[in-house]
Amino acid sequence: MLALAIWQMRSGSVRFLHSYHYSNVPAAELPALARESGRWLAVAGASVALMGLSLLLPGPASDVASAACLVVTFVAIVMACNAIIRRNGSLFG
């Protein structure tokens, strides 16, 4: 997820988004949508990776770190959806 988000930000391509997420976005704004939603998807991807690493921590610290990563992942996904809604008018075309 992190690698795809980085590619999306660097290329400015919305190829990995469903077409209904950008059906109302003018072609000139597609790279901006790719960068903005990609940023939040990168945060979510990094958080998921860190969540896996948090399992290496001792008991209570692992639970706290996993919970924090879960919250960050959820917020990042909401923000990525918000970027799509702001540019497309809705999440589903």
Contacts in CASP RR format, 6 or more apart in sequence:
PFRMAT RR
TARGET T0000
AUTHOR 0000-0000-0000
METHOD contacts of the structure
MODEL  1
MLALAIWQMRSGSVRFLHSYHYSNVPAAELPALARESGRWLAVAGASVAL
MGLSLLLPGPASDVASAACLVVTFVAIVMACNAIIRRNGSLFG
1 41 0 8 1.000
1 44 0 8 1.000
1 45 0 8 1.000
1 48 0 8 1.000
2 42 0 8 1.000
2 45 0 8 1.000
2 46 0 8 1.000
2 48 0 8 1.000
2 49 0 8 1.000
4 16 0 8 1.000
4 41 0 8 1.000
5 38 0 8 1.000
5 39 0 8 1.000
5 41 0 8 1.000
5 42 0 8 1.000
5 44 0 8 1.000
5 45 0 8 1.000
6 42 0 8 1.000
7 13 0 8 1.000
7 16 0 8 1.000
8 14 0 8 1.000
8 15 0 8 1.000
8 16 0 8 1.000
8 17 0 8 1.000
8 34 0 8 1.000
8 35 0 8 1.000
8 37 0 8 1.000
8 38 0 8 1.000
8 41 0 8 1.000
9 34 0 8 1.000
9 35 0 8 1.000
9 38 0 8 1.000
9 39 0 8 1.000
9 42 0 8 1.000
11 34 0 8 1.000
12 30 0 8 1.000
12 31 0 8 1.000
12 34 0 8 1.000
12 35 0 8 1.000
13 30 0 8 1.000
13 31 0 8 1.000
13 34 0 8 1.000
14 21 0 8 1.000
14 22 0 8 1.000
14 30 0 8 1.000
14 33 0 8 1.000
14 34 0 8 1.000
17 33 0 8 1.000
17 34 0 8 1.000
17 37 0 8 1.000
17 84 0 8 1.000
20 92 0 8 1.000
20 93 0 8 1.000
21 37 0 8 1.000
21 84 0 8 1.000
21 88 0 8 1.000
21 91 0 8 1.000
21 92 0 8 1.000
21 93 0 8 1.000
22 30 0 8 1.000
22 33 0 8 1.000
22 84 0 8 1.000
22 87 0 8 1.000
22 88 0 8 1.000
23 88 0 8 1.000
23 93 0 8 1.000
24 88 0 8 1.000
24 89 0 8 1.000
24 90 0 8 1.000
24 93 0 8 1.000
25 33 0 8 1.000
25 87 0 8 1.000
25 88 0 8 1.000
29 87 0 8 1.000
32 87 0 8 1.000
33 83 0 8 1.000
33 84 0 8 1.000
33 87 0 8 1.000
33 88 0 8 1.000
36 83 0 8 1.000
36 87 0 8 1.000
37 80 0 8 1.000
37 83 0 8 1.000
37 84 0 8 1.000
38 80 0 8 1.000
40 76 0 8 1.000
40 77 0 8 1.000
40 79 0 8 1.000
40 80 0 8 1.000
40 83 0 8 1.000
41 76 0 8 1.000
41 80 0 8 1.000
43 72 0 8 1.000
43 76 0 8 1.000
43 79 0 8 1.000
44 72 0 8 1.000
44 73 0 8 1.000
44 76 0 8 1.000
44 77 0 8 1.000
44 80 0 8 1.000
45 73 0 8 1.000
45 76 0 8 1.000
47 69 0 8 1.000
47 70 0 8 1.000
47 72 0 8 1.000
47 73 0 8 1.000
47 76 0 8 1.000
48 69 0 8 1.000
48 73 0 8 1.000
50 65 0 8 1.000
50 69 0 8 1.000
51 65 0 8 1.000
51 66 0 8 1.000
51 69 0 8 1.000
51 70 0 8 1.000
51 73 0 8 1.000
52 66 0 8 1.000
52 69 0 8 1.000
54 61 0 8 1.000
54 62 0 8 1.000
54 65 0 8 1.000
54 66 0 8 1.000
54 69 0 8 1.000
55 62 0 8 1.000
55 66 0 8 1.000
56 62 0 8 1.000
57 65 0 8 1.000
81 91 0 8 1.000
84 91 0 8 1.000
85 91 0 8 1.000
END
